[in-house]
């Protein structure tokens, strides 16, 4: 396992989020950390986010003109947040006696597809960064942004700087990607909801992937996917202390002894239901095709057959996509949703509560225990989905925190 204090020189990628670069003083703190790491003989590339609140401020400006964030010009605007951060952090490193060079997405070059506001990285031309590192400079790289083949600025979506960090680490064949954030690791649940939540010292890529996809805000899902694909060791740690954080690594035999590793709740989802659909082959394919073409990810799907030859279909989508999903269905498949959309309903007041753990593979009865714990609190389950290492239930949003606390205690995850 790579560690910063190791005697041999290693290449370390450090990523700092918005709170870590939220003020000039905090940027000076980041500069000091980078230089301290470099002075141990290591090469350092640092990926930074926009200052906390800046992306939201810029998005609000765009909303005053138009609602749709999936637009080329919106990406042009919100990418400026990171441009300011890399310049300031590079200046802070220089002011502290170091050498630094800033890189924007088009200078690295981080090539993406053309899905504005949610672009995916295609390739990285890492040579300019390697040249800077070989010259003794700290490379300060803008997170969250890239450039498509036409030269248009793109952004990677919420949490995209994590993805940039791990992608840069993979491209440079770095020994570790350190993700610095305002928490000191991955916890068994959100400590703000569950005061006795425990820090997990090692977690598998698979578990972290599930937790990230289920609402845990510590790491962005695509960053974990990249780490898993390229074998990048990820170390999640606090930018405000030097304590060891959480290592995200390949699965180990010891991990299977822990049945449930974490409990999480996602409040960023909406439920859409279509009633009285024809119960015939091809209906689901016809309905979900326009959503897939628009890059709207559908999560849980439940189909109920009625006695009269019709069927009801319920699914969940990210809350930010719910309105667009409904409009697409009304436009593309009006024969299914009804002329005035009378067959389609929605619910934004839901939450998805989940338990995750690689140990579930070899332990029966986890679902039964979860359902009993929720029933004991009088919480009704609307939808259920399972995988090898997770069980998720959609419930009314108002019960989300109660459910997390009950499951955390019920599975014995406390300190």
Secondary structure, 3 states (H helix, E strand, C coil): CCCCCCCCCCEEEEEECCCCCCCHHHHHHHHHHHHHHHCCCCEEEEEECCCCCHHHHHHHHHHCCCCCCCCHHHHHHHCHHHHHHHHHHHHHHHHCCCCEEEECHHHHCEEECCCCCCCCEEEECCHHHHHHHHCCCEEEEECCEEECCCCCEEECCCCHHHHHHHHHHHHHCCCEEEEEECCCCEECCCCCCCCCCCEECEEEHHHHHHHHHCCCCCCCHHHHHHHHHHCCCEEEEECCCCCCCEEEECCCHHHHHCCCCEEEEECCEEEEEEEEEECCCCHHHHHHHHHHHCCCCEEEEEEEECCCCEEEEEEEEEHHHHHHHHHHHHHHCHHHHCCCCCCEEEECCEEEEEEECHHHHHCCCHHHHHHHHHHHCCCCCCEEEEECCEEEEEEEHHHHHHHHHHHHHHCCCCC
